[in-house]
Amino acid sequence: MKSTTIKILALVLTACVFLGVTSCSLFGGGAEEETTEPTTVASATPLKTDSAEVLAYFNTLMAKVKAGKVAVNYSSSFDPKNFDCENENFKASLPTIVKLMKKGFNDGRGAEVAYGDPLTDIIPMKGQDAPFVLTMDHIAKSEDGAYQIAVNAEAFSRREEASSKAEAEQANLPEGETVTTEYIEVDEDVRKITITLVDEEDPQAGAGLMGSIFDIPDRAKIAEEMKAIEGYVKYDGTYKAKYTGCTIYMEINRITDEVIKVEFNRNIEVEVNVTGVGTLSSLGETTLKFVVNGSDCYEFNWADPNATTAVAE
């Protein structure tokens, strides 16, 4: 009897082992098939959302650019448009005047700075080793009084839209059912800071906000540019320029805090007094108005070319 019991126990144990092995193979091989969710690489600096903190973050990055070793590709563009004048008769000649002025404005500028070369003469403030530091007084406010500065604004907007959509869908579901909210990553690998600057009228080169960021042409330069249309009108030296809606846009690698790109975008409302000459002399004096959109764009490469060559060898 004892022998028979031992044999039965042996058969039961064998069956258990067999079933255990079979079940592993049927249901995916046990622990070897376990998967883990991908982990997010930590940011060099935690994401900032408060306006003052975003501005401090921006200033820190600009200081890092100005003092750092980095290759830079710089380009500058100007686009005059929306030409208009008060004299209705004068407007008939605007197409010709516009064509001549655009030809002068569209002489784009650019430069390339090799890795490690000084950036003093290319990045604001130009001609100085120190970077230009923005303050909260430099930032425009919206109608509700909020500062117009944000990081990853589009991502936050998408998340808010997804949340609102989910709430609306949830309201129409039967009790007990739950809608799944779409996950929106707001701290993207490439952070994007957008700053809208306060307006400034008739800035002077090297002074104030706009004069520290942009190359402001002096009166002699403006008179030189107006020579393009001197066959049609005479410029009397009266010049008004309002910088309005100007922005700074920055892209940053969140993992390294390295700046990828910075754009200083200008929007200038211009007024100049002109008098018709030659065939247009009968038209008299008028105020010529137009808008100039321009951009100073800086693209950065932080890779040390010598280090790359050494690895390749």
JOZI-V983764 format. One record per residue. N is the residue number from 0. SS is DSSP state (H for helix, E for strand, - for the rest). Layout:
BEGIN
N;SS
N;SS
END
This chain:
BEGIN
0;-
1;H
2;H
3;H
4;H
5;H
6;H
7;H
8;H
9;H
10;H
11;H
12;H
13;H
14;H
15;H
16;H
17;H
18;H
19;H
20;H
21;H
22;H
23;H
24;H
25;H
26;-
27;-
28;-
29;H
30;H
31;H
32;H
33;-
34;-
35;-
36;-
37;-
38;-
39;-
40;-
41;-
42;-
43;-
44;-
45;-
46;-
47;-
48;-
49;-
50;H
51;H
52;H
53;H
54;H
55;H
56;H
57;H
58;H
59;H
60;H
61;H
62;H
63;H
64;H
65;H
66;H
67;-
68;-
69;-
70;E
71;E
72;E
73;E
74;E
75;E
76;E
77;E
78;E
79;E
80;E
81;E
82;E
83;E
84;E
85;-
86;-
87;-
88;-
89;H
90;H
91;H
92;H
93;H
94;H
95;H
96;H
97;H
98;H
99;H
100;H
101;H
102;H
103;H
104;H
105;-
106;-
107;-
108;E
109;E
110;E
111;E
112;E
113;-
114;-
115;-
116;-
117;-
118;-
119;-
120;-
121;-
122;-
123;-
124;-
125;-
126;-
127;-
128;-
129;-
130;-
131;-
132;-
133;-
134;-
135;H
136;H
137;H
138;E
139;-
140;E
141;-
142;-
143;-
144;-
145;-
146;E
147;-
148;E
149;E
150;E
151;-
152;H
153;H
154;H
155;H
156;H
157;H
158;H
159;H
160;H
161;H
162;H
163;H
164;H
165;H
166;H
167;H
168;H
169;H
170;H
171;-
172;-
173;-
174;-
175;-
176;-
177;-
178;-
179;-
180;-
181;-
182;-
183;-
184;-
185;-
186;-
187;-
188;-
189;E
190;E
191;E
192;E
193;E
194;E
195;E
196;E
197;-
198;-
199;E
200;E
201;-
202;-
203;-
204;-
205;-
206;-
207;-
208;-
209;H
210;H
211;H
212;H
213;-
214;-
215;-
216;-
217;-
218;H
219;H
220;H
221;H
222;H
223;H
224;H
225;H
226;H
227;H
228;H
229;-
230;-
231;-
232;E
233;E
234;E
235;E
236;E
237;E
238;E
239;E
240;E
241;E
242;E
243;-
244;-
245;-
246;E
247;E
248;E
249;E
250;E
251;E
252;E
253;-
254;-
255;-
256;-
257;E
258;E
259;E
260;E
261;E
262;E
263;E
264;E
265;E
266;E
267;E
268;E
269;E
270;E
271;E
272;E
273;E
274;E
275;E
276;-
277;H
278;H
279;H
280;H
281;H
282;H
283;-
284;E
285;E
286;E
287;E
288;E
289;E
290;E
291;E
292;E
293;E
294;E
295;E
296;E
297;E
298;E
299;E
300;E
301;-
302;-
303;-
304;H
305;H
306;H
307;H
308;H
309;H
310;H
311;H
312;-
END
